[in-house]
């Protein structure tokens, strides 16, 4: 029971963080929609939480940004990490894959394969750079990560803004 309560609480907190962030982004993007031309938002975060319950709201942020001609450039504010979360993500994905290969679907109490796939997708979304990269790329921006020196990143944003053509 304790493990399930902890898991439920963690899921609820991730949902709330995701809603708070996407609602804030939506408000900013929506307020910029009345201005003419191409607009830029630079979003600093250590990650962006997009659990399944928040996916529709995230998609709304992206659609609204695209309609309003707003590009979001994301910056992983954790900077250069000593330990990459990608190794942990890869280990979890591999463990799930191995469990799926070893499981007996006819065993009593066996969970459906789709449950493992949903957990795997959620595990990938926990990686801080994945959601930040999705937001940036889907709105015409890019992610600045794995650096403590932002000058090159801001030079690239400036160049991207300066040499943008719409055909």
C-alpha positions as CSV (number, residue, x, y, z in Angstrom):
1,X,0.0,0.0,0.0
2,X,2.8,2.4,0.9
3,X,4.5,2.0,-2.5
4,X,1.2,2.6,-4.3
5,X,0.5,5.7,-2.3
6,X,3.9,7.1,-3.0
7,X,3.5,6.4,-6.7
8,X,0.0,8.0,-6.8
9,X,1.4,11.1,-5.0
10,X,4.3,11.4,-7.4
11,X,2.0,11.1,-10.3
12,X,-0.3,13.8,-8.9
13,X,2.6,16.1,-8.3
14,X,3.9,15.6,-11.8
15,X,0.5,16.4,-13.2
16,X,0.2,19.6,-11.1
17,X,3.7,20.7,-12.2
18,X,2.9,20.0,-15.8
19,X,-0.4,21.9,-15.6
20,X,1.2,24.9,-13.8
21,X,4.0,25.2,-16.4
22,X,1.9,24.7,-19.5
23,X,-0.8,27.1,-18.2
24,X,2.0,29.7,-17.7
25,X,3.4,29.1,-21.2
26,X,-0.1,29.3,-22.7
27,X,-0.7,32.7,-21.0
28,X,2.6,34.1,-22.3
29,X,2.1,32.8,-25.8
30,X,-1.5,34.0,-25.9
31,X,-0.6,37.5,-24.7
32,X,2.0,37.7,-27.5
33,X,-0.5,36.7,-30.2
34,X,-1.8,40.3,-30.5
35,X,1.7,41.6,-31.5
36,X,2.6,41.6,-35.2
37,X,5.5,39.6,-36.7
38,X,7.6,36.8,-35.3
39,X,8.0,36.6,-31.5
40,X,10.5,34.9,-29.3
41,X,10.2,33.4,-25.9
42,X,13.3,32.1,-24.1
43,X,12.1,29.5,-21.5
44,X,14.5,28.6,-18.7
45,X,13.8,25.4,-16.8
46,X,15.5,22.3,-15.4
47,X,13.0,20.2,-17.3
48,X,9.4,20.3,-18.4
49,X,6.9,17.8,-17.0
50,X,4.5,16.4,-19.5
51,X,2.8,13.4,-18.1
52,X,0.0,11.8,-20.1
53,X,-2.7,13.9,-18.3
54,X,-1.0,17.1,-19.4
55,X,-0.2,16.1,-23.0
56,X,-3.3,17.8,-24.5
57,X,-2.5,21.0,-22.7
58,X,1.1,20.8,-24.0
59,X,-0.2,20.3,-27.5
60,X,-2.4,23.4,-27.1
61,X,0.6,25.4,-26.1
62,X,2.5,24.3,-29.3
63,X,-0.6,24.9,-31.5
64,X,-1.2,28.4,-30.0
65,X,2.5,29.3,-30.4
66,X,2.5,28.3,-34.0
67,X,-0.7,30.2,-34.8
68,X,0.7,33.3,-33.0
69,X,4.1,33.0,-34.8
70,X,5.9,32.5,-31.5
71,X,9.1,30.5,-31.3
72,X,10.1,29.1,-28.0
73,X,13.8,28.6,-27.3
74,X,14.4,26.5,-24.3
75,X,17.4,26.6,-21.9
76,X,18.1,23.7,-19.6
77,X,18.9,25.9,-16.5
78,X,20.7,23.0,-14.8
79,X,23.5,23.8,-17.1
80,X,26.3,21.2,-17.5
81,X,25.4,18.2,-15.4
82,X,28.0,16.0,-13.8
83,X,25.8,13.0,-14.2
84,X,23.5,12.6,-17.2
85,X,20.0,11.5,-16.6
86,X,20.1,9.7,-19.9
87,X,22.1,6.8,-18.5
88,X,19.4,6.2,-15.9
89,X,16.7,6.6,-18.5
90,X,18.4,4.1,-20.8
91,X,18.8,1.6,-17.9
92,X,15.1,1.8,-17.1
93,X,14.1,1.4,-20.7
94,X,16.4,-1.6,-21.1
95,X,15.1,-3.2,-17.8
96,X,11.5,-2.8,-19.1
97,X,12.5,-4.4,-22.4
98,X,14.1,-7.3,-20.7
99,X,11.1,-7.8,-18.4
100,X,8.8,-7.8,-21.4
101,X,10.9,-10.5,-23.1
102,X,11.0,-12.6,-20.0
103,X,7.4,-12.3,-19.0
104,X,4.8,-15.1,-19.3
105,X,1.6,-13.5,-20.5
106,X,-0.5,-16.4,-19.3
107,X,0.9,-16.3,-15.7
108,X,-1.6,-15.5,-13.0
109,X,-1.6,-11.7,-12.3
110,X,0.5,-11.0,-15.5
111,X,0.1,-7.3,-16.5
112,X,-0.7,-6.4,-20.0
113,X,2.2,-5.5,-22.4
114,X,0.5,-2.1,-23.0
115,X,1.0,-1.2,-19.3
116,X,4.8,-1.7,-19.7
117,X,4.8,0.4,-22.9
118,X,2.9,3.2,-21.1
119,X,5.4,3.1,-18.2
120,X,8.3,3.2,-20.7
121,X,6.9,6.3,-22.5
122,X,6.4,8.0,-19.1
123,X,10.0,7.1,-18.2
124,X,11.3,8.8,-21.4
125,X,9.2,11.9,-20.6
126,X,10.9,12.2,-17.2
127,X,14.3,13.0,-18.9
128,X,14.6,16.8,-18.6
129,X,15.9,17.5,-22.1
130,X,13.2,15.5,-24.0
131,X,10.2,17.7,-23.2
132,X,12.3,20.9,-23.5
133,X,13.5,19.8,-26.9
134,X,10.0,18.9,-28.0
135,X,8.6,22.3,-27.0
136,X,11.5,24.1,-28.8
137,X,11.5,22.1,-32.0
138,X,7.7,22.1,-32.4
139,X,7.6,25.9,-32.2
140,X,10.6,26.7,-34.4
141,X,13.1,27.1,-31.7
142,X,15.9,24.9,-30.3
143,X,17.2,23.7,-27.0
144,X,20.3,25.0,-25.3
145,X,21.6,22.4,-22.9
146,X,24.7,20.8,-21.5
147,X,26.5,24.1,-21.1
148,X,27.2,26.7,-18.5
149,X,28.1,29.3,-21.1
150,X,24.9,30.8,-22.6
151,X,26.7,33.4,-24.9
152,X,26.9,30.9,-27.8
153,X,23.3,29.9,-27.3
154,X,22.0,33.5,-27.3
155,X,24.2,34.3,-30.4
156,X,22.5,31.3,-32.1
157,X,19.1,32.6,-31.1
158,X,20.0,36.1,-32.4
159,X,21.2,34.6,-35.7
160,X,18.1,32.4,-36.0
161,X,15.8,35.5,-35.5
162,X,17.9,37.6,-37.8
163,X,17.9,35.2,-40.7
164,X,14.4,33.8,-40.6
165,X,12.5,33.7,-43.9
166,X,8.9,32.8,-44.4
167,X,8.0,31.4,-47.9
